[in-house]
């Protein structure tokens, strides 16, 4: 949980801040990063698949993501754990250009 509060650094600049993590209860791996995009006063949250993380800068408190900031900000909104369905997972995979999880 150390990465909570870290900046999300997109290919082209800052994209938001990590607010929480969603774990896979089968093996306690990180299933999604909950990100507050860098949009003022929206209260909006999006999910980022950890497969998008290129590296973590522990000293700089940044998580580097291999996508443009606009793509991260434009991800489908997330409000609660009840939102995480197979349909949302497929939509996120499509949005970020990822293959289906195995």
Buried (B, 14 or more C-beta within 10 A) or exposed (E): EEBEEBBBBBBEEBBBBBEBBBEEEEEEEBBBBBBBBBEEEEEBBBBBBBEBBEEBEEEEBBBBBEBBBEBBBEBEEBEEEEEBEEEBBEEBBEBBEBEEEE
